[in-house]
Amino acid sequence: MENYRLSWKNLIGHAETANYLRKNISSGKFPHAVIFSGEEGIGKRFAAEICAAALLCENQKNGEACGICENCRLILARSHPDFYILEPEDNKKVNPTIKIGQIREMQSEAALRPINSENRVIIIDGAELMNNAAANCLLKTIEEPPSQTIFILLTANRSNLLMTIRSRCMTVNFDKISAEKIRDELILRGSERLEAENLSIIADGSLGRALKLKESGGAQIRERALEILEKITRKELSSEEIFKFGEEIAEWTRENFADFLNYMQKILRDICFKEFFDLRNPDLLPRINRIKIPERKLLLMIETGAEFNKRIKSNASLRLIAESYLMSLKKNLR
């Protein structure tokens, strides 16, 4: 049990939520349909897998899986016959979606009697990405769930779920993880302290995002965004430099450019609202204070960013999107 991955002690930053879920499992009062709501990368999926392990474990104690029984080993190996995970289909031509065919396939599984355990656990990851047909199809099962089946819906945007689904599920909210906890976990995983501190701030409460940023060079992308904004505000960014930046972006992934745009938006919001709200980039305050942009133009730049965030999801050339975005920011400052 000491080294069992699906243990509550391995869930970072959600002690109260973990205790609440453990009590529900231990008392046999875990609901047949529950929504885990919170930002991407915050630990919802891991918590759901820990719940599944405990719910299916032969020797569950105090809401914790034993880690050594056959069921625990099968869950860890992703081969437990009573454990089912449904995820969005990732089609590169369109945004990821959960379709009605996937829900119907899952319903066939849910209708079967459990094989190894008293229960069957079904996790639907990215539940807000169900299309209307899929959501309405799921609703019928949620309204009359098989007595032995437990549904855990994971969502980063609960409001995008059908109201009728929300009303039939208990909701457990997962709050942002503190920057200190993210920093400490990154250090445990081999990051240098300075890198860990920077990433913990940029990650905005999501350990998963911090790990992705470490892998993709997120701190460097944020620095690139700030450098370019500083040049734009000093009127030093030439058209030639914009085209060179476009060439650079052509080698990036869409996810990297989405990060770039996200950092630019957060920096602009910090400049605009630093007197009223906590900074998203407190470590950049000295440089942010040196950037002077009239409020009306700042708001225009933020609106521009929101518009280009939509364009990233289209099939348009990433290079052209990047060039057009920087030219638009320059235009906003005229």
N, C-alpha and C positions, 0 to 999 in steps of 0.2 A: 504493500500500500504506500510506503514511503515515497516511491518513485513513480506512482501512477499519475499520468499526465492529467486525466480528467478528475482532478481533485479541487475542491473549493479553495484550498490554499494557493493554488496557481492562478486564480482569477484576480487580476490587479485592479485595485481602486474601487471595489464595490462591496465593501464589508457588510453594510446594512442590508443591501439587496440580497446578498448571498445568504445571510442569516434568515431573512424572510422566506426565501425559497426553500432552504433546508428545513425549516419548521413545517412548511406545507407538505414537503415530501415525507418527512418523518411521521407526521400525523395522519397521513393518508388523505389529505385534503387538497392535493394539487389539482387545479381545475382541468377540465377536459379540453378547454380551449383558452390559451393565454397569448397575449401580445407582448413581446419584448421590444420596447421602443427606445431609440437613442441613435446618436450619430454613427456613421460608418467607422469601423475600426475601434469601437469602444469596448468590445468584449461580449456583445450579445450572443453571437454564434457560439463562442466558447462556453458561455454560461448555459446555453441551451443544451450543448453536448454533455456538460457536467450533469445537468438535470436528467438527461436521458440515461446516462450511465447509472445514476442513483435509482431512477425509477425502474430500471430493468435488472438491477443487481440482485443476485440471489441472497446476499448477506448485508443489505443496506442497513446502516446504523446512523442514527441522528442526521438523516438526509445526505449521507456520504456513501458513495460506492466503495465496495471493499477493495477493488483493484486486482483481485486474484482469481475470482470465479470465472467460469466459462463465459458468462454473459459480458463481464467487464472486458475480457480479452477480445471477444468478438466485436464489441463496440469500438474498441481501440483500433482494430484491424479493418473497420468499416465493412464488416461482413455479417453483422447480426441480422437475422431474418425478421426481427420485429422493430428494426430501427431504419427509418426512411428519411432521406434529405432531398427536398425539392428545391431547385435553384433556377434562376432565369436562364433561358436559352440565349447564348451570346452569339448573335449574328452580326458580323462586322458591318453589314450594310444598314442595319437599323439598331435602335437602342435595345438593350437587353429587355426581354419580356417573358413573363410566365403565361403560357397559352392554355386554352381549355383542354387540349389533348393531354398536357402534363397533369392537370388536375384530375381528369378522368382516370388516367393511369394510376395516380395516387389513390383515388377512391376505391379502385379495385383492390389495392393492397390493404386499405383501411377496413374493408368489409370482411377480410379473412380473419379467422381466429389466430391469436398469437401462437407462435410455434415453441419458442424457448422460455417465454416469460408470461406473467399474468397480464401485462399490458403491451401495447404497441405504441411507439412514440414517433410522431411525424413532425419534422422541422421544415417550415417553409421559409427559406431565406430570401429576403427582398420581396416580401409579400405585397408591398405597395406597387410592384411592377407587374402585377396581374392585369391583363386587359379585362374589359368589362365582362366578356363571356366567361372567362376563367373565374373572376371574382364572384359572379352570380352562381356559377356551378359550385364553388367552394361553400358558399353561403348555405346551400341545401344540406351539405354534410355537417356544417357547424351547428345548424338548427337542430338536427337530429343525429348527433354523433354516435358512432358505434360505442357501446358502453366500455369496451376495453381499449379504446384508442385515445391518445392524448395528442393534441395539436399545439405546437409552439410556433407562432408566426413572428418573424423578425422583420422589423421595419425601421428605416431611417427617416420616414415621413409618415407618421400615423394618420395624419389628416387626409392622405391620399387613399386610404382604405375606405371601402364602403361603410357608411354609418351603420348599416345593419350588421356588418361583420364586427365592427368595433363594439356595438352594444351587446353582442353575444359572447365577448371574450373579456376576461380579466386583463388589465394592462399593468405591466411592470415597467417602470421607467428607469433607464440607465443614464445616470448623470455623467457629465464630463469628468475625466480623471484629472487630478491636480497635476500641475507642471512638475512639482517635486517628485511625485510618484513615477511619472513618465521618465524624468531625468534619471532617477535611481535605477529603474528597470533597464534603461539604455546602457548605463554604466555596467550593470551586471552582465549585459549581453556583449560587452567588449568595446563600447564607445568611449572615447576620451571625454573627460568631464566638460570641457568647453563645448565640444560638439553636442554632447548630450543636453546641455543647458539651452543651447540655441534651438535644437530640434524640439525640445519639450515646449518651448514658447510657440514656435511656428505651428506645431501639431494641433493646437487649440483643443486640448482635452482628449485627443484620440491617440492611444498607444499604437494602434494599427497604422494610423497616418504617419506617426513618427518613424515607425520602422520602414514604411514605404519611402519616406523622405530621405532617410539615411541611405537606402539602396539607390535612389534615383538622383541624389545630390540636391535635395530640396533647399538646403541652406544656400547653396551656390546660385540656385535659380532665383531665390528671393533677393539675394544681393544684386543679381543682374537686373531684376525689376526695379530696384531702388536706384541703381546707377543710371538706368535709362530715364527714369522719372526726373532725377536731378538734372540730367542733360536737357531734357525737354523744357523744364522750368527755367533753366538758364539760357534757353534758346540756342543751345549748342549742338542739337541733334540734326545733322544735315540729311538731305534726301539720300545721299550716297550711303550714309551710315545705316539708314533705315533699310535700304536694299541689301546691304551686307548682313544686317540682322535677319532679314527674310531668308537669306541663304543659310544662315546658321539654324534658323527654326526648321527649315526643310529637313534637317537631319534629326529633329526631335520627334518624340511620339506626341500624339494629341493630348495624352495625359500630362506630359511635361509642360506643354504650352498652356493647358488648362490650369496647372499649378502656377505658372508664371502670371497668368491673368488674375488668378485668385489672390496672389500676393500683392499685385498692383492694386487691386480693389481694397484690400485690407489696409494697405499703406495710405491710400487716398482717404479712406474712412477715418483713419487715425488722425490725419492732418485736419480733416473737416470737423471731427467731433471730439478732439482731444480734451477740450475743456469740460465736456459733459459726461463722457463714458470712459471706462477702463480701456487702455490701449491694447490692440491685438499684437502689437510689436513693441513692447516697452523697452527692449534693448536698443531700439533704433531711435529713441526719443531725441537725442542731441541732433541727429541728422534731420529728423522730421521737423524739429523746431526751426531749422534753417530754410525749409521750403515754404515759400510764401505764394499762395494762390488764392485769389478772391473766391468767396464761398459759392457764388453763382457758377463760376467756371469749374470749381471742384465738383459740384453736383452734376454738371454736364459730363465731366470725365467719368464719374461713377456710372451715370446712365449709359455712356458709351461702352463701358466695360460689361455691363449687364447684357447689352445687345450683342456684343461679340462673343460672350459666353454661350449664347444660343447658336451662333454660327459655327462654333467648334464642333457641334454635334452634326453638322451637315457634311456633305461630301466635298465641299469646296477645298481648294488647295490650301494647305496649312501655311505655306509661304505667303500667299496672297492675303490670307486672313491677318497674319502678323503684320505685314506691311501696311495694310489698310487700317489696322487698329492704331499703330503708332502715328500714322498721318492724321487720323481722326483726333488723337490726343493733342497733337500740335495745333490742329485747327481749333479745338476747344479753347486754347489759351490765347488766341488772337484777340 
